[in-house]
Amino acid sequence: MTIETGETSAAYSLSESFLGGQTFEIDADQYAMLSEALTTVVSAMEIEELFQVFAQSFLRFEKDLLDVAFEYTYANMQALNDEVFFSSIRHRFNVNIITILTSYKSYDDHCNRILKSSINASETKGFNSQTRSKTFDTHLSYRICAQLRDYAQHRALPLGGFSIGFKSNFDRDNAGNLRNFDSGFNVSPWLDVSKFKSSSQCKAPLRIELESLGYEKIDMKWLIRSFAGAMYKRHAELRGFLKPKIIAAGEKIAAGYDLVSAAKSSEAKLLELFGSDGKRPMRNDLGAKVLRAFETYTSLKRAERSYVTSQITPEAATYSGQVDA
């Protein structure tokens, strides 16, 4: 493979993007290879960013659960305006749930669009569709949330209601007196199953499934955490499928940089790929950036079985107040 220095813009070329940068002519085969590699990496990055938005929306929901419980724990009950306080909580939960459902829908829709125009589109899009169908069939929470998004879009807000309060735990001291040794504060949003399953957005198979379960309410904490875990598993499979393609694409882009570096006898930086379809930035580190992103949010696979608590746990090696009077 050869590369030539060009005084003007060539039919296919690599050019340094900064002012006064040189342009290097490449042949059609080299252009096609670099263009395909760039499309692969950019497509994977776009999909990864969609998942990152979903993951962030889930973390925002979890954080607000803690914030609400904290605010209730230390609220001045005598001065509290119940209507304003609880209305604010309803609004916050609806915002968070709708954001999760919307970010899921964006991921779902854009994956198909992005993969349709990617390299080996039929194979890649087929894998994504297969993984999506498997996740839908395996997880009740995924089936509910996929249709709850349409319900929230066209019928009603997704939050059916919530409960908030505290639970005290008691034991007896050495004298046999009953004492309150701690209290836990909690908030529990829920989905109104009857209202949801009576809507046209709840399709017949899911309606039958929900009727067979017989629940009037579904805990939103379980629903959203289970859904987040299912979404992670779906995306993790796509990550695994795309990873070797990204590695190979990154090596081809790096080879393009090496060609320019050799031709100019110095390190090439910030190249742009020119061809019949215009100019495209070609970052040398984009593949590595995608692969680093693939290592994030892996803890979501345990979301259904994870929670945060501030409860004090007495340990022999750590003073935890257990000898206080």
C-alpha positions as CSV (number, residue, x, y, z in Angstrom):
1,M,0.0,0.0,0.0
2,T,1.4,3.4,-1.0
3,I,0.6,6.9,0.1
4,E,1.5,10.1,-1.8
5,T,1.8,13.7,-0.8
6,G,-0.7,15.9,-2.6
7,E,-0.6,19.6,-3.1
8,T,-4.4,19.8,-3.5
9,S,-7.3,17.8,-2.4
10,A,-7.3,14.3,-4.0
11,A,-10.2,12.0,-4.8
12,Y,-9.3,9.9,-1.7
13,S,-7.0,11.4,0.9
14,L,-6.0,11.7,4.5
15,S,-5.5,15.3,5.7
16,E,-4.2,16.8,9.0
17,S,-7.1,18.9,10.3
18,F,-5.1,21.8,11.8
19,L,-4.3,24.9,9.8
20,G,-1.6,24.3,7.3
21,G,-1.7,20.5,7.7
22,Q,-0.6,18.4,4.8
23,T,-2.9,16.2,2.5
24,F,-1.8,12.7,1.6
25,E,-3.4,10.9,-1.3
26,I,-4.6,7.3,-0.8
27,D,-6.1,4.7,-3.2
28,A,-9.7,3.6,-3.4
29,D,-9.1,0.3,-1.5
30,Q,-7.3,2.1,1.3
31,Y,-10.1,4.6,1.5
32,A,-12.8,1.9,1.6
33,M,-10.9,0.1,4.4
34,L,-10.6,3.2,6.5
35,S,-14.1,4.3,5.8
36,E,-15.5,0.9,6.9
37,A,-13.3,0.9,10.0
38,L,-14.4,4.4,10.9
39,T,-18.1,3.6,10.4
40,T,-17.7,0.5,12.7
41,V,-16.2,2.5,15.5
42,V,-18.5,5.5,15.3
43,S,-21.6,3.3,15.2
44,A,-20.4,1.4,18.3
45,M,-19.8,4.8,20.0
46,E,-23.2,6.1,19.2
47,I,-24.9,2.9,20.6
48,E,-22.7,3.0,23.7
49,E,-23.6,6.6,24.4
50,L,-27.3,5.7,24.2
51,F,-26.7,3.0,26.8
52,Q,-24.8,5.4,29.0
53,V,-27.8,7.8,29.0
54,F,-30.0,4.9,30.1
55,A,-27.6,3.9,32.8
56,Q,-27.4,7.5,34.1
57,S,-31.2,7.8,34.1
58,F,-31.3,4.6,36.3
59,L,-28.8,6.0,38.7
60,R,-30.8,9.2,38.9
61,F,-33.9,7.2,39.9
62,E,-31.9,5.3,42.6
63,K,-30.4,8.5,44.0
64,D,-33.8,10.2,44.2
65,L,-35.1,7.2,46.2
66,L,-32.4,7.9,48.8
67,D,-33.0,11.7,48.6
68,V,-36.7,11.3,49.3
69,A,-36.1,9.0,52.2
70,F,-33.5,11.3,53.7
71,E,-35.7,14.4,53.3
72,Y,-38.6,12.6,55.0
73,T,-36.4,11.2,57.8
74,Y,-35.2,14.7,58.9
75,A,-38.3,16.7,58.0
76,N,-40.0,18.8,60.6
77,M,-43.3,17.1,60.7
78,Q,-45.1,19.9,62.5
79,A,-44.1,22.4,59.9
80,L,-44.3,20.1,56.9
81,N,-46.9,21.0,54.2
82,D,-48.0,17.5,53.3
83,E,-49.7,18.4,50.0
84,V,-46.6,20.2,48.7
85,F,-44.1,17.7,50.0
86,F,-45.9,14.6,48.6
87,S,-46.9,16.3,45.3
88,S,-43.2,17.1,44.8
89,I,-42.3,13.4,45.4
90,R,-44.9,12.2,42.9
91,H,-43.5,14.6,40.3
92,R,-39.9,13.6,40.9
93,F,-40.7,9.9,40.6
94,N,-42.7,10.4,37.4
95,V,-39.9,12.4,35.9
96,N,-37.3,9.8,36.7
97,I,-39.4,6.8,35.5
98,I,-40.4,8.6,32.3
99,T,-36.7,9.5,31.7
100,I,-35.7,5.8,32.1
101,L,-38.5,4.6,29.7
102,T,-37.6,7.3,27.2
103,S,-33.9,6.6,27.2
104,Y,-34.7,2.9,26.8
105,K,-36.9,3.7,23.7
106,S,-34.2,5.9,22.3
107,Y,-31.7,3.0,22.7
108,D,-34.1,0.5,21.2
109,D,-35.0,2.6,18.1
110,H,-31.6,4.1,17.4
111,C,-29.8,0.7,17.6
112,N,-31.8,-0.5,14.6
113,R,-31.2,2.7,12.7
114,I,-27.4,2.8,13.5
115,L,-26.8,-0.8,12.8
116,K,-28.8,-0.7,9.5
117,S,-26.1,1.6,8.1
118,S,-23.1,-0.1,9.7
119,I,-20.7,-2.6,8.2
120,N,-22.0,-6.1,7.9
121,A,-25.4,-4.5,8.6
122,S,-27.4,-7.7,8.1
123,E,-25.4,-9.8,10.5
124,T,-25.1,-7.0,13.2
125,K,-28.7,-6.0,13.0
126,G,-29.8,-9.6,13.1
127,F,-27.7,-10.2,16.3
128,N,-29.2,-7.1,17.9
129,S,-32.8,-8.3,17.1
130,Q,-32.1,-11.8,18.4
131,T,-30.7,-10.4,21.6
132,R,-33.6,-8.0,22.0
133,S,-36.2,-10.8,21.5
134,K,-34.4,-13.1,24.0
135,T,-34.3,-10.3,26.6
136,F,-38.0,-9.6,26.1
137,D,-39.0,-13.3,26.4
138,T,-36.8,-13.8,29.5
139,H,-37.6,-10.8,31.7
140,L,-41.1,-9.9,32.9
141,S,-39.8,-6.4,33.9
142,Y,-38.6,-5.8,30.4
143,R,-41.9,-6.8,28.9
144,I,-43.7,-4.5,31.3
145,C,-41.4,-1.5,30.8
146,A,-41.4,-1.8,27.0
147,Q,-45.1,-1.3,27.1
148,L,-45.2,1.0,30.0
149,R,-43.2,3.5,27.9
150,D,-46.1,3.6,25.4
151,Y,-48.6,3.8,28.3
152,A,-46.7,6.8,29.8
153,Q,-46.5,8.4,26.3
154,H,-50.2,8.0,25.4
155,R,-52.3,7.2,28.4
156,A,-51.2,8.3,31.9
157,L,-48.2,8.9,34.1
158,P,-46.5,5.7,35.1
159,L,-46.4,6.1,38.9
160,G,-49.5,4.6,40.5
161,G,-48.6,5.9,43.9
162,F,-46.1,5.4,46.7
163,S,-45.8,4.8,50.4
164,I,-43.3,6.4,52.7
165,G,-42.5,5.8,56.4
166,F,-40.3,4.0,58.8
167,K,-40.0,0.7,60.6
168,S,-38.6,0.4,64.2
169,N,-36.6,-2.7,65.3
170,F,-36.7,-3.7,69.0
171,D,-34.8,-6.0,71.3
172,R,-34.4,-6.4,75.1
173,D,-31.5,-5.1,77.1
174,N,-29.7,-7.1,79.9
175,A,-32.5,-6.1,82.4
176,G,-35.1,-7.5,80.1
177,N,-36.5,-4.1,79.1
178,L,-37.7,-3.6,75.5
179,R,-35.8,-1.0,73.6
180,N,-35.8,0.5,70.1
181,F,-32.3,-0.2,68.8
182,D,-32.8,1.4,65.4
183,S,-35.4,2.7,62.8
184,G,-35.2,2.5,59.1
185,F,-36.9,5.0,56.7
186,N,-38.0,3.9,53.3
187,V,-40.0,5.0,50.3
188,S,-41.8,2.5,47.9
189,P,-43.2,3.7,44.6
190,W,-45.6,1.3,42.8
191,L,-47.3,0.7,39.5
192,D,-51.1,0.4,39.4
193,V,-51.4,-2.9,37.6
194,S,-55.2,-2.7,37.2
195,K,-55.0,0.6,35.5
196,F,-52.1,-0.4,33.3
197,K,-53.4,-3.7,32.1
198,S,-56.8,-2.1,31.2
199,S,-55.1,0.2,28.7
200,S,-54.7,-0.5,25.0
201,Q,-50.9,0.0,25.5
202,C,-50.8,-3.3,27.5
203,K,-50.9,-6.0,24.8
204,A,-53.0,-9.1,25.3
205,P,-50.2,-11.5,26.1
206,L,-48.9,-9.3,28.9
207,R,-52.4,-8.5,30.1
208,I,-53.0,-12.3,30.5
209,E,-49.7,-12.7,32.2
210,L,-50.4,-10.0,34.7
211,E,-53.9,-11.3,35.4
212,S,-52.5,-14.7,36.1
213,L,-50.1,-13.2,38.7
214,G,-53.0,-11.5,40.4
215,Y,-51.1,-8.5,41.8
216,E,-52.9,-5.1,42.2
217,K,-49.5,-3.3,42.5
218,I,-46.0,-3.9,41.4
219,D,-43.1,-2.4,43.4
220,M,-41.4,0.2,41.1
221,K,-38.1,-0.4,42.8
222,W,-38.1,-4.0,41.8
223,L,-39.5,-3.2,38.4
224,I,-36.9,-0.6,37.5
225,R,-34.0,-2.5,39.0
226,S,-34.9,-5.7,37.2
227,F,-35.4,-3.8,34.0
228,A,-32.0,-2.1,34.3
229,G,-30.4,-5.5,34.9
230,A,-32.1,-6.9,31.8
231,M,-31.1,-3.9,29.7
232,Y,-27.5,-4.4,30.8
233,K,-27.5,-8.0,29.9
234,R,-28.9,-7.2,26.5
235,H,-26.3,-4.5,25.9
236,A,-23.5,-6.6,27.3
237,E,-24.2,-9.2,24.6
238,L,-24.0,-6.5,21.9
239,R,-20.8,-5.2,23.5
240,G,-19.3,-8.7,23.3
241,F,-20.4,-9.1,19.7
242,L,-19.0,-5.7,18.6
243,K,-15.7,-5.9,20.6
244,P,-13.6,-7.9,18.1
245,K,-14.9,-5.7,15.2
246,I,-13.9,-2.5,17.1
247,I,-10.4,-3.9,17.8
248,A,-9.9,-4.8,14.2
249,A,-11.3,-1.4,13.1
250,G,-9.0,0.4,15.6
251,E,-6.0,-1.4,14.1
252,K,-6.9,-0.3,10.6
253,I,-7.3,3.3,11.7
254,A,-3.9,3.1,13.5
255,A,-2.4,1.8,10.3
256,G,-3.7,4.9,8.5
257,Y,-2.0,7.1,11.0
258,D,1.2,5.1,10.7
259,L,1.2,5.6,6.9
260,V,0.9,9.4,7.3
261,S,3.5,9.5,10.0
262,A,5.9,7.6,7.8
263,A,5.2,9.8,4.8
264,K,5.7,13.1,6.8
265,S,8.5,11.7,9.0
266,S,6.8,12.9,12.1
267,E,3.8,11.8,14.2
268,A,0.4,12.3,12.5
269,K,-2.3,13.9,14.6
270,L,-6.0,14.6,14.1
271,L,-6.5,13.2,10.6
272,E,-9.5,13.6,8.4
273,L,-10.6,11.2,5.8
274,F,-11.7,12.7,2.5
275,G,-13.7,10.8,-0.2
276,S,-16.8,10.9,-2.4
277,D,-19.0,11.2,0.7
278,G,-17.3,14.2,2.1
279,K,-14.9,14.8,5.0
280,R,-14.9,12.7,8.2
281,P,-12.8,13.2,11.4
282,M,-10.7,10.1,12.1
283,R,-9.6,10.0,15.7
284,N,-6.9,7.5,16.4
285,D,-8.0,6.9,20.0
286,L,-11.8,6.5,19.3
287,G,-11.7,2.7,19.2
288,A,-9.8,2.6,22.6
289,K,-12.4,5.1,24.0
290,V,-15.2,2.8,23.0
291,L,-13.5,-0.2,24.5
292,R,-13.1,1.7,27.8
293,A,-16.7,2.6,27.7
294,F,-17.6,-1.1,27.4
295,E,-16.1,-1.6,30.9
296,T,-18.5,0.8,32.6
297,Y,-21.8,0.1,34.4
298,T,-21.1,-3.6,34.7
299,S,-22.6,-3.6,38.2
300,L,-26.1,-3.0,36.7
301,K,-26.2,-6.8,36.1
302,R,-26.8,-7.1,39.8
303,A,-29.2,-4.1,40.1
304,E,-32.2,-6.3,41.1
305,R,-30.3,-7.7,44.1
306,S,-28.5,-4.5,45.2
307,Y,-29.5,-1.6,47.4
308,V,-27.9,1.1,49.5
309,T,-28.4,1.4,53.3
310,S,-27.0,3.6,56.0
311,Q,-27.8,1.1,58.8
312,I,-25.1,0.7,61.4
313,T,-23.8,-2.9,61.5
314,P,-22.0,-3.7,64.8
315,E,-18.6,-5.4,64.2
316,A,-16.2,-6.7,66.8
317,A,-13.3,-4.7,65.4
318,T,-15.2,-1.5,65.0
319,Y,-16.9,0.6,67.6
320,S,-20.6,1.0,66.5
321,G,-22.1,2.4,69.6
322,Q,-23.3,-1.0,71.0
323,V,-22.0,-0.2,74.5
324,D,-23.8,3.2,74.8
325,A,-26.1,3.5,77.8
